[in-house]
Amino acid sequence: MKLKSVVLAMALVIAGLCGNAQEKYNNVHIGLEATPSPGVMASANFNIARNMALGPIVRANFSNYGFLGYSYFESRVGVGVKFDYYFDELMNSFMNWPSSVDLYAGGNAGPFFRFRNYSNYIGDPLYTRVGIFANAVVGGRYHFSDSMSVFAEVIGGAGYASGIRGGLAFSL
């Protein structure tokens, strides 16, 4: 009974926060990452409160390394949560900020899985590891239309190398 009350209370709070949310920030990002290990990413944003969005993120990075006759292929896959705070309202309070541009900052975090496949290696050629990634993000988005935009982000943190990412965003 107590658990049902807690779940009901949480649902009411989330529903109340979403009632104040701006639908402008409900979108899906699909893009490329330029870090020391290039990769791809996909994420979704769902409004949780005024100027705030939360959603899932999936990242995959791939690389080849070689040194003194030994080489390996590495892939890293991360699945986590992404949070963004949008500064549009704040910018509008100081100047006439264009509605086609969004500026945001936030972060993403979750587990990542690293797989290495060694060649010319004595012993087990496959190495696996599980870790945690936590990144700070600063980004911007330019809307071409109500349903499509382009985005660019600078990322830095732990678990994945720092770098940039960008791509297309589609409104939900």
N, C-alpha and C positions, 0 to 999 in steps of 0.2 A: 504494500500500500504506500509506504514511504517513497519507494522508487518511482511509482507512478506519479506521485505528487511532484517530485523533483523533475521528471521528464516533462510533465505538463507545464510547470513553471518555466523551464528552459524554452519550450516551444513558444510560449506566450511572449517571452522576452525577445526571442529571435524574430517572431512575427512583428512585434512592435518596432524593432530596429529596422526591419526591411520595409516597413510602411513609410519610413522617412528617407529611404534610399532613393538614389537617382538612377533610373534605368540606363542612363548614358554609359555607365561603367560596366554593364553586363556584356561581356564579350569573350571571345576565344582568340588566343594568340598562337600563331604557328611561325616558327622562325629558325634561324641558324645561330650558332654560337661560335665566336672567334676567341678561343682560349688557346693555350699551348696544345691542347687536344681538341681539334674542331669537332663540332657536333650539331645536333638538332634538338629542338625543344617544342613543347606544346603546353599551353596552360589555359585555364578558364578563370574569369573573374565574375563573382556574383556579389552584388551589393549586400552589405550587412548593416550598414549605418550610413549616415550622411558623409559623403566623400571617402568612404572606406569600402574596399572590396576584398574578398577572400575566395580562394579556390584551389583546385589541384594543379600541380605542375609535374611534367615528366621530361627528363633530360637524358640524352644519350650522347656520349663522346667516344671517339675512336682514334687510335694512334698506333703507329709502328715505331719500334725502337731497335737499334742495332749498335753493338759495341764489341770489338775484338772477336768477331766471328759468332757471337751470340746475338740472337734477336728474339723479339716477342711482339705479338699483337695484343693490344690492350683495349678493352671496351669497358665503359662505366655507364651504368644506368641508375638514375636517381628518380624516385617517386616521392613527392612531398606536397607541402602546402605553401601557397603564395599569398602574401598580404600586401596590399597597396593602399596608400593614402594619397588622395588627389588634391592638388593645391589650386584648382581652378577658382574656387570661391574666394580663397585668400588673395589670389592674384587680381581678381575682379574688384576687390575692396581698395586696391592701390592704383589700378589703371584699367583701361578698357581692354581686358584680355580677350583675344579672339576665341570664340566658342569652338573653333575647329582644332584647337591645340590643347592637349592635356599634359600636365606635368605631374609626376608622382614619385614617391619614394616608398620603400618598403623592404621586404625581405622574403626569402623562401628557405624552407628547411625540410629535412626528411632523411630517410635512409638511402644509401647508394650501395650498389653492388659492383665490385670490380672483378673482372675476369682477365687473366693473362694466359696466353698460349705461347710457350717457349719452343723455339726450334734449337737444335744442336745442344740439348740440355740433358744431362744425366740425371735420372730420377723422374719425379712426377712432372710432366710438361705443362700441366694445367694448375694455375694458382688462382684462388678465389679469396675475396675479402669483402666483408660488410662493414660499412662505416656510416657516418652521419655527415650530411652537408648542411651548412648554414651560411647564407649569403645575404649581404645588404645589396639593395637594388635602387638605382636612380634612373628614371626614364622619362620618355616623352612619347606622345602619340599625335600624329596629324591625321585628321579625318578628311578623306576625299569625298565621302558621302555619309548619309546616316547609317549605312550598313558596313562600310569598309574603311580601314585606316592602315597606316604604316607606323611601326613603332621601333624605337631604338633604346637600349638599356646599357648601363655600365654596371657590372657585377663584381663583387669582391667578397671574400670570406674564406671559410674553411671547408675542406672536403672536395672542392672543385677549385681549379685555378681561376684567378681573376681574369676578366676580359670584357668583351662586349657581345651583345646579341641584338638581333633585329629581325623583322619580318612583317607579316601582315596580321591584322586584327579584324575580326568580323563580329558585328553586333549580334546579340542573341535576341 
